[in-house]
Structures are given as structure tokens and as C-alpha cells.
Amino acid sequence: MTPPSFPVVLTPDVEDGGFLATCPIIPGCISQGDTREEALANIREAIALCLKCQAEEGWTLPQQYEVASVTVAAA
């Protein structure tokens, strides 16, 4: 069985350098790393830890979600 995939958003950390990583379908699941690869490894670990706490805390993951981009005109 293939492990589930989770959406992850990577953004450059302009203040401290490196990258911030968030998993938008798990509230509060955030990590960081000095490199893109380190940030991805760290968020993978954070997601795994969140999933271990899932049953204890009583929250569920959305059954379906869509990752989309929107364009917004500058004000």
C-alpha cells in the first residue's frame, strides 16, 4: 500500500534564511529548514507526528481537497 501524500507549501524565509514548510490540511503543522530538502524532511516528520496525535485529539483530515491557485489584481 502506498503511503498517503499531503500538500505542502514551501516559502522562502526572508527574515532568517532557509524555507518555511506548512501542510495546509493539518492546522498548525509547520516546520522549517536551512535548505528546501531539509524543510521537506522536517515537514514530513511533523506530519507523521501530527498523524500520531490525530486519534488522541479527535480531529480528522478532510476526505477531499483541491490545491488551486488564484490571481488577484493589485489594488
DSSP file (Angstrom, degrees, kcal/mol; ACC not computed):
  #  RESIDUE AA STRUCTURE BP1 BP2  ACC     N-H-->O    O-->H-N    N-H-->O    O-->H-N    TCO  KAPPA ALPHA  PHI   PSI    X-CA   Y-CA   Z-CA
    1    1 A M              0   0    0      0, 0.0     0, 0.0     0, 0.0     0, 0.0   0.000 360.0 360.0 360.0 132.0    0.0    0.0    0.0
    2    2 A T        -     0   0    0      1,-0.1     3,-0.1     3,-0.0     0, 0.0  -0.611 360.0-115.8 -78.4 131.5    1.3    3.4   -1.0
    3    3 A P        -     0   0    0      0, 0.0    -1,-0.1     0, 0.0     2,-0.0  -0.328  40.2 -95.9 -63.6 150.6    1.5    5.9    1.9
    4    4 A P        -     0   0    0      0, 0.0     2,-0.3     0, 0.0     0, 0.0  -0.303  33.4-132.8 -67.3 151.8   -0.7    9.0    1.5
    5    5 A S        -     0   0    0     -3,-0.1    -3,-0.0    -2,-0.0     0, 0.0  -0.796  17.4-158.0-102.0 149.1    0.6   12.2    0.1
    6    6 A F        -     0   0    0     -2,-0.3     2,-0.2    18,-0.0    41,-0.0  -0.966  22.8-110.1-127.4 142.7   -0.1   15.6    1.7
    7    7 A P        -     0   0    0      0, 0.0     2,-0.4     0, 0.0    18,-0.4  -0.508  36.6-171.6 -70.4 139.7    0.0   19.1    0.2
    8    8 A V        -     0   0    0     -2,-0.2     2,-0.5    15,-0.2    15,-0.2  -0.999  13.7-151.3-134.3 134.9    2.9   21.1    1.4
    9    9 A V  E     -A   22   0A   0     13,-2.8    13,-2.0    -2,-0.4     2,-0.5  -0.933  12.1-163.9-107.2 124.1    3.6   24.8    0.8
   10   10 A L  E     +A   21   0A   0     -2,-0.5    11,-0.2    11,-0.2    22,-0.0  -0.914  11.7 174.2-106.9 131.5    7.2   25.9    0.8
   11   11 A T  E     -A   20   0A   0      9,-2.3     9,-3.2    -2,-0.5     2,-0.1  -0.996  35.9-107.2-134.8 143.1    8.1   29.6    1.1
   12   12 A P  E     -A   19   0A   0      0, 0.0     2,-1.1     0, 0.0     7,-0.3  -0.444  26.7-132.9 -65.0 138.5   11.5   31.3    1.5
   13   13 A D     >  -     0   0    0      5,-2.3     4,-2.6     1,-0.2     6,-0.0  -0.774  26.1-178.0 -92.2  93.0   12.1   32.6    5.0
   14   14 A V  T  4 S+     0   0    0     -2,-1.1    -1,-0.2     1,-0.2     4,-0.1   0.775  76.3  52.1 -68.3 -26.3   13.4   36.1    4.1
   15   15 A E  T  4 S+     0   0    0     -3,-0.1    -1,-0.2     1,-0.1     3,-0.1   0.948 129.3  12.7 -73.1 -49.7   14.0   37.1    7.7
   16   16 A D  T  4 S-     0   0    0      1,-0.2    -2,-0.2     2,-0.0    -1,-0.1   0.477 104.4-119.2-108.9  -5.1   16.1   34.1    8.8
   17   17 A G  S  < S+     0   0    0     -4,-2.6    -1,-0.2     1,-0.2     2,-0.1  -0.114  73.1  68.3  82.5 169.1   17.0   32.4    5.5
   18   18 A G  S    S-     0   0    0     16,-0.3    -5,-2.3    14,-0.1     2,-0.3  -0.476  87.1 -61.4  82.0-154.5   16.0   28.9    4.6
   19   19 A F  E     -AB  12  33A   0     14,-3.0    14,-1.9    -7,-0.3     2,-0.4  -0.974  28.4-142.6-136.7 145.4   12.5   27.8    4.0
   20   20 A L  E     -AB  11  32A   0     -9,-3.2    -9,-2.3    -2,-0.3     2,-0.4  -0.856  20.5-163.6-100.2 143.6    9.2   27.5    5.8
   21   21 A A  E     +AB  10  31A   0     10,-2.7    10,-2.8    -2,-0.4     2,-0.3  -0.997   9.3 177.7-131.3 132.0    7.0   24.5    5.2
   22   22 A T  E     -AB   9  30A   0    -13,-2.0   -13,-2.8    -2,-0.4     8,-0.2  -0.967  25.7-145.6-131.7 149.9    3.3   24.1    6.0
   23   23 A C    >   -     0   0    0      6,-2.2     3,-1.9    -2,-0.3     6,-0.4  -0.925  17.1-161.2-110.6 102.4    0.8   21.4    5.5
   24   24 A P  T 3  S+     0   0    0      0, 0.0    -1,-0.1     0, 0.0   -16,-0.1   0.654  84.1  57.5 -66.7 -16.1   -2.5   23.4    4.9
   25   25 A I  T 3  S+     0   0    0    -18,-0.4   -17,-0.1     1,-0.2    -3,-0.0   0.529 101.1  61.3 -91.6  -3.3   -4.9   20.5    5.6
   26   26 A I  S X  S-     0   0    0     -3,-1.9     3,-2.2     3,-0.2    -3,-0.3  -0.908  91.8-130.3-120.0 101.9   -3.4   19.9    9.1
   27   27 A P  T 3  S+     0   0    0      0, 0.0     3,-0.1     0, 0.0    -2,-0.1  -0.223  89.3   9.9 -54.1 131.0   -3.9   23.1   11.2
   28   28 A G  T 3  S+     0   0    0      1,-0.2     2,-1.3    -4,-0.1     0, 0.0   0.481  84.9 138.3  81.2   2.8   -0.7   24.2   12.9
   29   29 A C    <   +     0   0    0     -3,-2.2    -6,-2.2    -6,-0.4     2,-0.3  -0.686  28.1 145.2 -86.6  96.4    1.5   21.7   11.0
   30   30 A I  E     +B   22   0A   0     -2,-1.3     2,-0.3    -8,-0.2    -8,-0.2  -0.966  15.8 158.5-134.8 144.2    4.5   24.0   10.3
   31   31 A S  E     -B   21   0A   0    -10,-2.8   -10,-2.7    -2,-0.3     2,-0.3  -0.861  16.6-153.1-149.5-174.2    8.3   23.4   10.1
   32   32 A Q  E     -B   20   0A   0    -12,-0.3     2,-0.3    -2,-0.3   -12,-0.2  -0.950   6.7-173.2-156.2 171.6   11.4   24.9    8.5
   33   33 A G  E     -B   19   0A   0    -14,-1.9   -14,-3.0    -2,-0.3     6,-0.1  -0.965  37.6-115.9-167.6 158.4   14.8   24.1    7.3
   34   34 A D  S    S+     0   0    0     -2,-0.3     2,-0.3   -16,-0.3   -16,-0.3   0.794 103.5  29.3 -69.9 -28.6   18.0   25.7    6.0
   35   35 A T  S  > S-     0   0    0    -17,-0.1     4,-2.5   -16,-0.1   -16,-0.2  -0.816  88.5-108.4-125.5 167.0   17.5   24.1    2.6
   36   36 A R  H  > S+     0   0    0     -2,-0.3     4,-2.3     1,-0.2     5,-0.2   0.923 121.0  49.9 -58.6 -45.3   14.5   23.0    0.6
   37   37 A E  H  > S+     0   0    0      1,-0.2     4,-2.3     2,-0.2    -1,-0.2   0.894 110.9  48.2 -63.5 -41.7   15.4   19.4    1.2
   38   38 A E  H  > S+     0   0    0      2,-0.2     4,-2.5     1,-0.2    -1,-0.2   0.904 110.6  51.4 -66.7 -40.8   15.8   19.9    4.9
   39   39 A A  H  X S+     0   0    0     -4,-2.5     4,-2.4     2,-0.2    -2,-0.2   0.908 111.2  48.2 -62.5 -41.6   12.4   21.8    5.1
   40   40 A L  H  X S+     0   0    0     -4,-2.3     4,-2.0     2,-0.2    -2,-0.2   0.901 111.9  48.9 -65.9 -40.8   10.7   18.9    3.3
   41   41 A A  H  X S+     0   0    0     -4,-2.3     4,-1.7     1,-0.2    -2,-0.2   0.909 113.1  48.2 -63.7 -41.1   12.3   16.3    5.5
   42   42 A N  H  X S+     0   0    0     -4,-2.5     4,-2.3     2,-0.2    -2,-0.2   0.888 111.3  48.2 -69.1 -39.3   11.2   18.3    8.6
   43   43 A I  H  X S+     0   0    0     -4,-2.4     4,-2.8     2,-0.2    -1,-0.2   0.857 107.7  56.7 -70.7 -32.2    7.6   18.8    7.5
   44   44 A R  H  X S+     0   0    0     -4,-2.0     4,-2.1     2,-0.2    -1,-0.2   0.928 110.1  44.9 -60.4 -44.1    7.4   15.1    6.7
   45   45 A E  H  X S+     0   0    0     -4,-1.7     4,-2.2     2,-0.2    -2,-0.2   0.895 112.3  51.7 -66.1 -40.5    8.4   14.4   10.3
   46   46 A A  H  X S+     0   0    0     -4,-2.3     4,-2.4     2,-0.2    -2,-0.2   0.904 109.4  49.8 -63.8 -41.4    5.9   17.0   11.6
   47   47 A I  H  X S+     0   0    0     -4,-2.8     4,-2.6     2,-0.2    -2,-0.2   0.930 109.8  51.3 -62.3 -45.3    3.1   15.5    9.5
   48   48 A A  H  X S+     0   0    0     -4,-2.1     4,-1.6     1,-0.2    -2,-0.2   0.907 111.1  48.0 -59.4 -42.3    3.9   12.0   10.9
   49   49 A L  H  X S+     0   0    0     -4,-2.2     4,-1.4     2,-0.2    -1,-0.2   0.895 110.9  51.1 -66.4 -39.7    3.8   13.3   14.5
   50   50 A C  H  X S+     0   0    0     -4,-2.4     4,-0.9     1,-0.2     3,-0.3   0.916 108.4  51.9 -62.1 -42.5    0.5   15.1   13.8
   51   51 A L  H  X S+     0   0    0     -4,-2.6     4,-0.5     1,-0.2     3,-0.2   0.833 104.9  55.9 -65.7 -31.5   -1.0   11.9   12.5
   52   52 A K  H  < S+     0   0    0     -4,-1.6     4,-0.4     1,-0.2     3,-0.2   0.855 111.9  43.5 -65.4 -34.1    0.1   10.0   15.6
   53   53 A C  H  X S+     0   0    0     -4,-1.4     4,-2.5    -3,-0.3     5,-0.3   0.587  90.3  93.0 -85.4 -11.7   -1.8   12.5   17.7
   54   54 A Q  H  X>S+     0   0    0     -4,-0.9     4,-1.4    -3,-0.2     5,-1.2   0.897  87.8  41.5 -52.0 -53.1   -4.9   12.6   15.5
   55   55 A A  H  <5S+     0   0    0     -4,-0.5    -1,-0.2    -3,-0.2     3,-0.1   0.903 115.1  51.0 -65.5 -41.6   -6.8    9.9   17.2
   56   56 A E  H  45S+     0   0    0     -4,-0.4    -1,-0.2     1,-0.2    -2,-0.2   0.882 115.8  41.3 -62.7 -39.0   -6.0   11.2   20.7
   57   57 A E  H  <5S-     0   0    0     -4,-2.5    -1,-0.2     2,-0.1    -2,-0.2   0.613 105.9-128.7 -89.1 -13.1   -7.0   14.7   19.9
   58   58 A G  T  <5 +     0   0    0     -4,-1.4     2,-0.3    -5,-0.3    -3,-0.2   0.725  58.9 132.8  77.8  23.1  -10.1   13.7   17.9
   59   59 A W      < -     0   0    0     -5,-1.2     2,-0.3    -6,-0.2    -1,-0.2  -0.725  39.0-150.2-104.4 159.6   -9.6   15.6   14.7
   60   60 A T        -     0   0    0     -2,-0.3     3,-0.0    -5,-0.0    -5,-0.0  -0.881  15.0-117.2-125.7 157.2  -10.0   14.3   11.2
   61   61 A L        -     0   0    0     -2,-0.3     2,-0.1     1,-0.1   -35,-0.1  -0.630  43.5 -95.4 -85.7 149.9   -8.4   15.0    7.8
   62   62 A P        -     0   0    0      0, 0.0     3,-0.1     0, 0.0    -1,-0.1  -0.438  26.3-140.0 -62.8 140.0  -10.6   16.3    5.0
   63   63 A Q  S    S+     0   0    0      1,-0.2     2,-0.3    -2,-0.1    -2,-0.0   0.846  85.7  16.7 -70.2 -33.7  -11.7   13.4    2.8
   64   64 A Q        +     0   0    0      2,-0.0     2,-0.3    -3,-0.0    -1,-0.2  -0.984  68.1 164.3-137.9 148.8  -11.2   15.5   -0.3
   65   65 A Y        -     0   0    0     -2,-0.3     2,-0.4    -3,-0.1   -40,-0.0  -0.974  22.0-141.3-155.5 161.8   -9.4   18.8   -1.0
   66   66 A E        -     0   0    0     -2,-0.3     2,-0.6     2,-0.0    -2,-0.0  -0.992   8.4-144.3-129.5 136.1   -8.2   20.7   -4.1
   67   67 A V        +     0   0    0     -2,-0.4     2,-0.3     2,-0.0    -2,-0.0  -0.901  35.8 165.0 -97.6 119.6   -5.0   22.6   -4.5
   68   68 A A        -     0   0    0     -2,-0.6     2,-0.4     2,-0.0    -2,-0.0  -0.908  30.3-139.9-134.3 158.7   -5.7   25.7   -6.6
   69   69 A S        -     0   0    0     -2,-0.3     2,-0.4     2,-0.0    -2,-0.0  -0.936  16.7-163.2-116.5 144.0   -4.1   29.0   -7.5
   70   70 A V        -     0   0    0     -2,-0.4     2,-0.5     2,-0.0    -2,-0.0  -0.946  12.4-137.7-125.4 149.9   -5.9   32.3   -7.8
   71   71 A T        -     0   0    0     -2,-0.4     2,-0.4     2,-0.0    -2,-0.0  -0.909  18.2-169.5-106.0 132.8   -4.9   35.5   -9.5
   72   72 A V        -     0   0    0     -2,-0.5     2,-0.1     0, 0.0     3,-0.1  -0.986  21.8-125.1-125.0 127.3   -5.7   38.8   -7.7
   73   73 A A        -     0   0    0     -2,-0.4     2,-0.1     1,-0.1    -2,-0.0  -0.427  35.9-103.6 -68.2 142.3   -5.3   42.2   -9.4
   74   74 A A              0   0    0      1,-0.1    -1,-0.1    -2,-0.1     0, 0.0  -0.383 360.0 360.0 -66.0 143.0   -3.1   44.6   -7.5
   75   75 A A              0   0    0     -2,-0.1    -1,-0.1    -3,-0.1    -2,-0.1   0.468 360.0 360.0 -81.7 360.0   -5.0   47.3   -5.6
